């Protein structure tokens, strides 16, 4: 059943963002992405700090080694992003950030290749993280998958808008986004068959998952939220952030109640 869960979650996560993009207009997507960014910030940070990291430290592994793995994970994702292989594109023309004309063409790069390659690597890493979480504990797997999907939706929607504005047709942008999303399924399979036999690595993989969540939140999402906004937009931003945190608190509280 564990492999079934991994395949189901990784496949559904990649499909969800494509389905949302296909159903809604670009104008509406541009308006909702900023709320989804606030929501995913709350979900990612609270999942990492209140659930995944505590699970890793309760495993009995050496705390010093776990903190070293956390530092290494943060540096790893920093270097990946430096190489433009770990992208989280929520930025696009018309998102309220006053980007210059042709910004989306620059974001997409030649033919949109950098967006698609970066997303595929990002999704592959997410698949491995989901597999490791399910192998450690099914409940942890579902919570980790929830956090990843919460972030994947605004990321993939942002990429979709960038590709459209860079000249891709709607069908082509949706198709390539779907192909990129399926890299998570491949990552899930690799995680299950390659990482699965090495159970002593699970606490370190959970820390790696947390480093990914914390890095994306602090390096990409929170800077987007730190802008001067009308008070109504600020209240909405805080509200969506709080919804993400409260949701994870309820889920984590439910687990500890057992």
Phi, psi and omega in degrees: 000330182300314179297322178299315179299315182299312181294319180298312184291315182294322179291313182296322180297318178291328182281329186300312183294322179295319179297316179297315180298322181290330186276334189248157177283160180298320180299316180292320178300318180299325181284325185273340182301319183296327177287322178294327177296316178297315180298313183292331175299313179296318182292314183295311183295314182290326177295316181295312189274334184255347186228302187289311179298314176303321179298319180294318183284338176279357183285344182096358177292156181299119182302324180297319179292325179293319178294325176296319177296322178297313178298316179298321178296317179298317179293322180298313181289330175297314180292322177299318180291325176302323179276005181060034178249004180221075188266150172224079189278099170254351183274135177197161178299134179090008181268005179092002181264006177058047177287148180289163179297144183074010178301317182295323177298320178293320179297319183287330183074192183293110178067013181077010186296318184295324177296313185289318178294314179300316180295321180297317178294317178302312182292324177299315177299318179298321179298318178297318180298316179297317179299314180298320181293317179293324179292329178284318183190131183299319179297317177298322179300315180294319180293317179297316179298320178301317181295318181293316179296322179300326178275326183297324184299306178295328179296310183290325177296318177299317178297320180300316180293319178299314181296320178299312182288343177273358175113359177289146171289162180301314181295319181293319179296317178296318181297311182292327175296320179294317178298316178299320180296330181289348175298334177295325178295317178298317177299321178297318178295317178298317179299320183290313187273329183266314183277328185313313182293344184258072187297332180293345179275346186305313180302324182286326175291325176295321176295322177298320176300315180298320180297324176296313181299314182293318181297311180300318181296311188281321185275334187239310188283308184299318176303329177291331182277341183273064177231153175290124182228157169302152187300328179294318178292324178295318178297317178297319179300312180294325180296311180294322176299315180294323178300317179298316181293314182297321179300314179293321177301319179295316180297313180294319179298322178297324180291315184288346179283343183286000000 
